[in-house]
Amino acid sequence: MNRFTRLLGMAIALAVVQPASAQSRMTDPLKIARECKNETELFCKGVRPGGQRIISCLKERILELSPACSTALKSAE
């Protein structure tokens, strides 16, 4: 039982601890959604969410985006 408890503890620790790159990838969609809200409503209004469709739509208009939105998109690459 003691060995099982140690293995379970290690499994939980590994599941909880994530590299910084994985954590930033998880927050990128939220950052893009927040920083690109106006651009998404303006340029990608009819685009269905999911499958990177909105990000692709925004990238097509990269020169027209605000600096904050453009930076958020670049951080997701």
Distance bins in CASP14 RR format, pairs under 12 A and 6 or more apart:
PFRMAT RR
TARGET T0000
AUTHOR 0000-0000-0000
RMODE 2
METHOD distances of the structure
MODEL  1
1 7 0 0 0 0 0 1 0 0 0 0 0
1 8 0 0 0 0 0 1 0 0 0 0 0
2 8 0 0 0 0 0 1 0 0 0 0 0
2 9 0 0 0 0 0 1 0 0 0 0 0
3 9 0 0 0 0 0 1 0 0 0 0 0
3 10 0 0 0 0 0 1 0 0 0 0 0
4 10 0 0 0 0 0 1 0 0 0 0 0
4 11 0 0 0 0 0 1 0 0 0 0 0
5 11 0 0 0 0 0 1 0 0 0 0 0
5 12 0 0 0 0 0 1 0 0 0 0 0
6 12 0 0 0 0 0 1 0 0 0 0 0
6 13 0 0 0 0 0 1 0 0 0 0 0
7 13 0 0 0 0 0 1 0 0 0 0 0
7 14 0 0 0 0 0 1 0 0 0 0 0
8 14 0 0 0 0 0 1 0 0 0 0 0
8 15 0 0 0 0 0 1 0 0 0 0 0
9 15 0 0 0 0 1 0 0 0 0 0 0
9 16 0 0 0 0 1 0 0 0 0 0 0
9 17 0 0 0 0 0 1 0 0 0 0 0
10 16 0 0 0 0 0 1 0 0 0 0 0
10 17 0 0 0 0 0 1 0 0 0 0 0
11 17 0 0 0 0 0 1 0 0 0 0 0
15 22 0 0 0 0 0 1 0 0 0 0 0
16 22 0 0 0 0 0 1 0 0 0 0 0
16 23 0 0 0 0 0 1 0 0 0 0 0
17 23 0 0 0 0 0 1 0 0 0 0 0
18 24 0 0 0 0 1 0 0 0 0 0 0
18 25 0 0 0 0 1 0 0 0 0 0 0
18 26 0 0 0 0 1 0 0 0 0 0 0
18 27 0 0 0 0 0 1 0 0 0 0 0
19 25 0 0 0 0 1 0 0 0 0 0 0
19 26 0 0 0 0 0 1 0 0 0 0 0
20 26 0 0 0 0 0 1 0 0 0 0 0
20 27 0 0 0 0 0 1 0 0 0 0 0
21 27 0 0 0 0 0 1 0 0 0 0 0
21 28 0 0 0 0 0 1 0 0 0 0 0
21 75 0 0 0 0 0 1 0 0 0 0 0
21 76 0 0 0 0 0 1 0 0 0 0 0
22 28 0 0 0 0 0 1 0 0 0 0 0
23 30 0 0 0 0 0 1 0 0 0 0 0
23 31 0 0 0 0 0 1 0 0 0 0 0
24 30 0 0 0 0 0 1 0 0 0 0 0
24 31 0 0 0 0 1 0 0 0 0 0 0
24 72 0 0 0 0 0 1 0 0 0 0 0
24 75 1 0 0 1 0 0 0 0 0 0 0
24 76 0 0 0 0 1 0 0 0 0 0 0
24 77 0 0 0 0 0 1 0 0 0 0 0
25 31 0 0 0 0 0 1 0 0 0 0 0
25 32 0 0 0 0 0 1 0 0 0 0 0
25 75 0 0 0 0 1 0 0 0 0 0 0
25 76 1 0 0 1 0 0 0 0 0 0 0
25 77 0 0 0 0 0 1 0 0 0 0 0
26 76 0 0 0 0 0 1 0 0 0 0 0
27 33 0 0 0 0 0 1 0 0 0 0 0
27 34 0 0 0 0 1 0 0 0 0 0 0
27 35 0 0 0 0 0 1 0 0 0 0 0
27 72 0 0 0 0 0 1 0 0 0 0 0
27 75 0 0 0 0 1 0 0 0 0 0 0
27 76 0 0 0 0 1 0 0 0 0 0 0
28 34 0 0 0 0 0 1 0 0 0 0 0
28 35 0 0 0 0 0 1 0 0 0 0 0
28 36 0 0 0 0 0 1 0 0 0 0 0
28 52 0 0 0 0 0 1 0 0 0 0 0
28 55 0 0 0 0 1 0 0 0 0 0 0
28 71 0 0 0 0 0 1 0 0 0 0 0
28 72 1 0 0 1 0 0 0 0 0 0 0
28 73 0 0 0 0 1 0 0 0 0 0 0
28 74 0 0 0 0 0 1 0 0 0 0 0
28 75 1 0 0 1 0 0 0 0 0 0 0
28 76 1 0 1 0 0 0 0 0 0 0 0
28 77 0 0 0 0 1 0 0 0 0 0 0
29 35 0 0 0 0 0 1 0 0 0 0 0
29 36 0 0 0 0 0 1 0 0 0 0 0
29 40 0 0 0 0 0 1 0 0 0 0 0
29 49 0 0 0 0 0 1 0 0 0 0 0
29 50 0 0 0 0 1 0 0 0 0 0 0
29 51 0 0 0 0 0 1 0 0 0 0 0
29 52 0 0 0 0 1 0 0 0 0 0 0
29 54 0 0 0 0 1 0 0 0 0 0 0
29 55 0 0 0 0 1 0 0 0 0 0 0
29 72 0 0 0 0 1 0 0 0 0 0 0
29 73 0 0 0 0 0 1 0 0 0 0 0
29 75 0 0 0 0 0 1 0 0 0 0 0
29 76 1 0 0 1 0 0 0 0 0 0 0
30 36 0 0 0 0 0 1 0 0 0 0 0
30 37 0 0 0 0 0 1 0 0 0 0 0
30 72 0 0 0 0 1 0 0 0 0 0 0
30 75 0 0 0 0 0 1 0 0 0 0 0
30 76 0 0 0 0 0 1 0 0 0 0 0
31 37 0 0 0 0 0 1 0 0 0 0 0
31 55 0 0 0 0 0 1 0 0 0 0 0
31 68 0 0 0 0 1 0 0 0 0 0 0
31 69 0 0 0 0 1 0 0 0 0 0 0
31 71 0 0 0 0 1 0 0 0 0 0 0
31 72 1 0 1 0 0 0 0 0 0 0 0
31 73 0 0 0 0 1 0 0 0 0 0 0
31 74 0 0 0 0 0 1 0 0 0 0 0
31 75 1 0 0 1 0 0 0 0 0 0 0
31 76 1 0 0 1 0 0 0 0 0 0 0
32 39 0 0 0 0 1 0 0 0 0 0 0
32 40 0 0 0 0 1 0 0 0 0 0 0
32 44 0 0 0 0 0 1 0 0 0 0 0
32 49 0 0 0 0 0 1 0 0 0 0 0
32 52 0 0 0 0 0 1 0 0 0 0 0
32 54 0 0 0 0 1 0 0 0 0 0 0
32 55 1 0 0 1 0 0 0 0 0 0 0
32 56 0 0 0 0 0 1 0 0 0 0 0
32 57 0 0 0 0 0 1 0 0 0 0 0
32 58 1 0 0 1 0 0 0 0 0 0 0
32 59 0 0 0 0 0 1 0 0 0 0 0
32 65 0 0 0 0 0 1 0 0 0 0 0
32 68 0 0 0 0 0 1 0 0 0 0 0
32 69 1 0 0 1 0 0 0 0 0 0 0
32 70 0 0 0 0 0 1 0 0 0 0 0
32 71 0 0 0 0 1 0 0 0 0 0 0
32 72 1 0 1 0 0 0 0 0 0 0 0
32 73 1 0 0 1 0 0 0 0 0 0 0
32 74 0 0 0 0 0 1 0 0 0 0 0
32 75 0 0 0 0 1 0 0 0 0 0 0
32 76 1 0 0 1 0 0 0 0 0 0 0
32 77 0 0 0 0 0 1 0 0 0 0 0
33 39 0 0 0 0 0 1 0 0 0 0 0
33 40 1 0 0 1 0 0 0 0 0 0 0
33 41 0 0 0 0 0 1 0 0 0 0 0
33 44 0 0 0 0 0 1 0 0 0 0 0
33 49 0 0 0 0 1 0 0 0 0 0 0
33 50 0 0 0 0 0 1 0 0 0 0 0
33 54 0 0 0 0 1 0 0 0 0 0 0
33 55 0 0 0 0 0 1 0 0 0 0 0
33 58 0 0 0 0 0 1 0 0 0 0 0
33 69 0 0 0 0 0 1 0 0 0 0 0
33 72 0 0 0 0 1 0 0 0 0 0 0
33 73 0 0 0 0 0 1 0 0 0 0 0
33 76 0 0 0 0 0 1 0 0 0 0 0
34 40 0 0 0 0 0 1 0 0 0 0 0
34 66 0 0 0 0 0 1 0 0 0 0 0
34 68 0 0 0 0 1 0 0 0 0 0 0
34 69 0 0 0 0 1 0 0 0 0 0 0
34 71 0 0 0 0 0 1 0 0 0 0 0
34 72 1 0 0 1 0 0 0 0 0 0 0
35 58 0 0 0 0 0 1 0 0 0 0 0
35 65 0 0 0 0 1 0 0 0 0 0 0
35 66 1 0 0 1 0 0 0 0 0 0 0
35 67 0 0 0 0 1 0 0 0 0 0 0
35 68 1 0 1 0 0 0 0 0 0 0 0
35 69 1 0 1 0 0 0 0 0 0 0 0
35 70 0 0 0 0 1 0 0 0 0 0 0
35 71 1 0 0 1 0 0 0 0 0 0 0
35 72 1 1 0 0 0 0 0 0 0 0 0
35 73 0 0 0 0 1 0 0 0 0 0 0
35 74 0 0 0 0 0 1 0 0 0 0 0
35 75 0 0 0 0 1 0 0 0 0 0 0
35 76 0 0 0 0 0 1 0 0 0 0 0
36 42 0 0 0 0 1 0 0 0 0 0 0
36 43 0 0 0 0 1 0 0 0 0 0 0
36 44 0 0 0 0 1 0 0 0 0 0 0
36 54 0 0 0 0 1 0 0 0 0 0 0
36 55 0 0 0 0 1 0 0 0 0 0 0
36 57 0 0 0 0 1 0 0 0 0 0 0
36 58 1 0 1 0 0 0 0 0 0 0 0
36 59 0 0 0 0 0 1 0 0 0 0 0
36 61 0 0 0 0 0 1 0 0 0 0 0
36 62 0 0 0 0 0 1 0 0 0 0 0
36 64 0 0 0 0 0 1 0 0 0 0 0
36 65 1 0 0 1 0 0 0 0 0 0 0
36 66 1 0 0 1 0 0 0 0 0 0 0
36 67 0 0 0 0 0 1 0 0 0 0 0
36 68 0 0 0 0 1 0 0 0 0 0 0
36 69 1 1 0 0 0 0 0 0 0 0 0
36 70 0 0 0 0 1 0 0 0 0 0 0
36 71 0 0 0 0 0 1 0 0 0 0 0
36 72 1 0 0 1 0 0 0 0 0 0 0
36 73 1 0 0 1 0 0 0 0 0 0 0
36 74 0 0 0 0 0 1 0 0 0 0 0
36 75 0 0 0 0 0 1 0 0 0 0 0
36 76 0 0 0 0 0 1 0 0 0 0 0
37 43 0 0 0 0 0 1 0 0 0 0 0
37 44 0 0 0 0 0 1 0 0 0 0 0
37 45 0 0 0 0 0 1 0 0 0 0 0
37 54 0 0 0 0 0 1 0 0 0 0 0
37 58 0 0 0 0 0 1 0 0 0 0 0
37 65 0 0 0 0 0 1 0 0 0 0 0
37 66 0 0 0 0 0 1 0 0 0 0 0
37 68 0 0 0 0 0 1 0 0 0 0 0
37 69 0 0 0 0 1 0 0 0 0 0 0
37 72 0 0 0 0 0 1 0 0 0 0 0
38 44 0 0 0 0 0 1 0 0 0 0 0
38 45 0 0 0 0 0 1 0 0 0 0 0
38 58 0 0 0 0 0 1 0 0 0 0 0
38 64 0 0 0 0 0 1 0 0 0 0 0
38 65 0 0 0 0 1 0 0 0 0 0 0
38 66 1 0 0 1 0 0 0 0 0 0 0
38 68 0 0 0 0 1 0 0 0 0 0 0
38 69 1 0 0 1 0 0 0 0 0 0 0
39 45 0 0 0 0 0 1 0 0 0 0 0
39 47 0 0 0 0 0 1 0 0 0 0 0
39 54 0 0 0 0 1 0 0 0 0 0 0
39 55 0 0 0 0 0 1 0 0 0 0 0
39 57 0 0 0 0 1 0 0 0 0 0 0
39 58 1 0 0 1 0 0 0 0 0 0 0
39 59 0 0 0 0 0 1 0 0 0 0 0
39 60 0 0 0 0 0 1 0 0 0 0 0
39 61 1 0 0 1 0 0 0 0 0 0 0
39 62 0 0 0 0 0 1 0 0 0 0 0
39 63 0 0 0 0 0 1 0 0 0 0 0
39 64 1 0 0 1 0 0 0 0 0 0 0
39 65 1 0 1 0 0 0 0 0 0 0 0
39 66 1 0 0 1 0 0 0 0 0 0 0
39 67 0 0 0 0 0 1 0 0 0 0 0
39 68 0 0 0 0 1 0 0 0 0 0 0
39 69 1 0 1 0 0 0 0 0 0 0 0
39 70 0 0 0 0 1 0 0 0 0 0 0
39 72 0 0 0 0 0 1 0 0 0 0 0
39 73 0 0 0 0 1 0 0 0 0 0 0
40 46 0 0 0 0 1 0 0 0 0 0 0
40 47 0 0 0 0 1 0 0 0 0 0 0
40 49 0 0 0 0 1 0 0 0 0 0 0
40 53 0 0 0 0 0 1 0 0 0 0 0
40 54 1 0 1 0 0 0 0 0 0 0 0
40 55 0 0 0 0 1 0 0 0 0 0 0
40 56 0 0 0 0 0 1 0 0 0 0 0
40 57 1 0 0 1 0 0 0 0 0 0 0
40 58 1 0 0 1 0 0 0 0 0 0 0
40 61 0 0 0 0 0 1 0 0 0 0 0
40 65 0 0 0 0 1 0 0 0 0 0 0
40 66 0 0 0 0 0 1 0 0 0 0 0
40 69 0 0 0 0 1 0 0 0 0 0 0
40 72 0 0 0 0 0 1 0 0 0 0 0
40 73 0 0 0 0 0 1 0 0 0 0 0
41 47 0 0 0 0 0 1 0 0 0 0 0
41 54 0 0 0 0 0 1 0 0 0 0 0
41 57 0 0 0 0 0 1 0 0 0 0 0
41 58 0 0 0 0 0 1 0 0 0 0 0
41 69 0 0 0 0 0 1 0 0 0 0 0
42 57 0 0 0 0 0 1 0 0 0 0 0
42 58 0 0 0 0 0 1 0 0 0 0 0
42 61 0 0 0 0 1 0 0 0 0 0 0
42 64 0 0 0 0 1 0 0 0 0 0 0
42 65 0 0 0 0 1 0 0 0 0 0 0
42 66 0 0 0 0 0 1 0 0 0 0 0
42 69 0 0 0 0 0 1 0 0 0 0 0
43 54 0 0 0 0 1 0 0 0 0 0 0
43 55 0 0 0 0 0 1 0 0 0 0 0
43 56 0 0 0 0 0 1 0 0 0 0 0
43 57 1 0 0 1 0 0 0 0 0 0 0
43 58 1 0 0 1 0 0 0 0 0 0 0
43 59 0 0 0 0 0 1 0 0 0 0 0
43 60 0 0 0 0 1 0 0 0 0 0 0
43 61 1 0 1 0 0 0 0 0 0 0 0
43 62 0 0 0 0 0 1 0 0 0 0 0
43 63 0 0 0 0 0 1 0 0 0 0 0
43 64 1 0 0 1 0 0 0 0 0 0 0
43 65 0 0 0 0 1 0 0 0 0 0 0
43 66 0 0 0 0 0 1 0 0 0 0 0
43 69 0 0 0 0 0 1 0 0 0 0 0
44 50 0 0 0 0 0 1 0 0 0 0 0
44 52 0 0 0 0 0 1 0 0 0 0 0
44 53 1 0 0 1 0 0 0 0 0 0 0
44 54 1 0 1 0 0 0 0 0 0 0 0
44 55 0 0 0 0 1 0 0 0 0 0 0
44 56 0 0 0 0 1 0 0 0 0 0 0
44 57 1 1 0 0 0 0 0 0 0 0 0
44 58 1 0 0 1 0 0 0 0 0 0 0
44 59 0 0 0 0 0 1 0 0 0 0 0
44 60 0 0 0 0 1 0 0 0 0 0 0
44 61 0 0 0 0 1 0 0 0 0 0 0
44 64 0 0 0 0 0 1 0 0 0 0 0
44 65 0 0 0 0 0 1 0 0 0 0 0
44 69 0 0 0 0 0 1 0 0 0 0 0
45 54 0 0 0 0 0 1 0 0 0 0 0
45 57 0 0 0 0 1 0 0 0 0 0 0
46 53 0 0 0 0 1 0 0 0 0 0 0
46 54 0 0 0 0 1 0 0 0 0 0 0
46 57 0 0 0 0 1 0 0 0 0 0 0
47 53 1 0 1 0 0 0 0 0 0 0 0
47 54 1 0 1 0 0 0 0 0 0 0 0
47 55 0 0 0 0 1 0 0 0 0 0 0
47 56 0 0 0 0 1 0 0 0 0 0 0
47 57 1 0 1 0 0 0 0 0 0 0 0
47 58 0 0 0 0 1 0 0 0 0 0 0
47 59 0 0 0 0 0 1 0 0 0 0 0
47 60 0 0 0 0 0 1 0 0 0 0 0
47 61 0 0 0 0 0 1 0 0 0 0 0
48 54 0 0 0 0 1 0 0 0 0 0 0
48 56 0 0 0 0 0 1 0 0 0 0 0
48 57 0 0 0 0 0 1 0 0 0 0 0
49 55 0 0 0 0 0 1 0 0 0 0 0
49 56 0 0 0 0 0 1 0 0 0 0 0
49 57 0 0 0 0 0 1 0 0 0 0 0
50 56 0 0 0 0 0 1 0 0 0 0 0
50 57 0 0 0 0 0 1 0 0 0 0 0
51 57 0 0 0 0 0 1 0 0 0 0 0
52 58 0 0 0 0 0 1 0 0 0 0 0
52 59 0 0 0 0 1 0 0 0 0 0 0
52 73 0 0 0 0 0 1 0 0 0 0 0
52 76 0 0 0 0 1 0 0 0 0 0 0
52 77 0 0 0 0 0 1 0 0 0 0 0
53 59 0 0 0 0 0 1 0 0 0 0 0
53 60 0 0 0 0 0 1 0 0 0 0 0
54 60 0 0 0 0 0 1 0 0 0 0 0
54 61 0 0 0 0 0 1 0 0 0 0 0
54 69 0 0 0 0 0 1 0 0 0 0 0
54 73 0 0 0 0 0 1 0 0 0 0 0
54 76 0 0 0 0 0 1 0 0 0 0 0
55 61 0 0 0 0 0 1 0 0 0 0 0
55 62 0 0 0 0 0 1 0 0 0 0 0
55 65 0 0 0 0 0 1 0 0 0 0 0
55 69 0 0 0 0 0 1 0 0 0 0 0
55 72 0 0 0 0 1 0 0 0 0 0 0
55 73 1 0 0 1 0 0 0 0 0 0 0
55 74 0 0 0 0 0 1 0 0 0 0 0
55 75 0 0 0 0 0 1 0 0 0 0 0
55 76 1 0 0 1 0 0 0 0 0 0 0
55 77 0 0 0 0 1 0 0 0 0 0 0
56 62 0 0 0 0 0 1 0 0 0 0 0
56 73 0 0 0 0 0 1 0 0 0 0 0
56 76 0 0 0 0 0 1 0 0 0 0 0
57 64 0 0 0 0 0 1 0 0 0 0 0
57 65 0 0 0 0 0 1 0 0 0 0 0
57 69 0 0 0 0 0 1 0 0 0 0 0
57 73 0 0 0 0 0 1 0 0 0 0 0
58 64 0 0 0 0 1 0 0 0 0 0 0
58 65 1 0 0 1 0 0 0 0 0 0 0
58 66 0 0 0 0 0 1 0 0 0 0 0
58 69 1 0 0 1 0 0 0 0 0 0 0
58 70 0 0 0 0 1 0 0 0 0 0 0
58 72 0 0 0 0 1 0 0 0 0 0 0
58 73 1 0 1 0 0 0 0 0 0 0 0
58 74 0 0 0 0 0 1 0 0 0 0 0
58 76 0 0 0 0 0 1 0 0 0 0 0
59 65 0 0 0 0 1 0 0 0 0 0 0
59 69 0 0 0 0 0 1 0 0 0 0 0
59 70 0 0 0 0 1 0 0 0 0 0 0
59 72 0 0 0 0 0 1 0 0 0 0 0
59 73 1 0 0 1 0 0 0 0 0 0 0
59 74 0 0 0 0 1 0 0 0 0 0 0
59 76 0 0 0 0 1 0 0 0 0 0 0
59 77 0 0 0 0 1 0 0 0 0 0 0
60 73 0 0 0 0 0 1 0 0 0 0 0
61 69 0 0 0 0 1 0 0 0 0 0 0
61 70 0 0 0 0 1 0 0 0 0 0 0
61 73 0 0 0 0 0 1 0 0 0 0 0
62 69 0 0 0 0 1 0 0 0 0 0 0
62 70 1 0 0 1 0 0 0 0 0 0 0
62 71 0 0 0 0 0 1 0 0 0 0 0
62 72 0 0 0 0 0 1 0 0 0 0 0
62 73 1 0 0 1 0 0 0 0 0 0 0
62 74 0 0 0 0 1 0 0 0 0 0 0
62 77 0 0 0 0 0 1 0 0 0 0 0
63 69 0 0 0 0 0 1 0 0 0 0 0
63 70 0 0 0 0 1 0 0 0 0 0 0
63 73 0 0 0 0 0 1 0 0 0 0 0
64 70 0 0 0 0 1 0 0 0 0 0 0
65 71 0 0 0 0 1 0 0 0 0 0 0
65 72 0 0 0 0 1 0 0 0 0 0 0
65 73 1 0 0 1 0 0 0 0 0 0 0
65 74 0 0 0 0 0 1 0 0 0 0 0
66 72 0 0 0 0 1 0 0 0 0 0 0
66 73 0 0 0 0 0 1 0 0 0 0 0
67 73 0 0 0 0 0 1 0 0 0 0 0
67 74 0 0 0 0 0 1 0 0 0 0 0
68 74 0 0 0 0 0 1 0 0 0 0 0
68 75 0 0 0 0 0 1 0 0 0 0 0
69 75 0 0 0 0 0 1 0 0 0 0 0
69 76 0 0 0 0 0 1 0 0 0 0 0
70 76 0 0 0 0 0 1 0 0 0 0 0
70 77 0 0 0 0 0 1 0 0 0 0 0
71 77 0 0 0 0 0 1 0 0 0 0 0
END
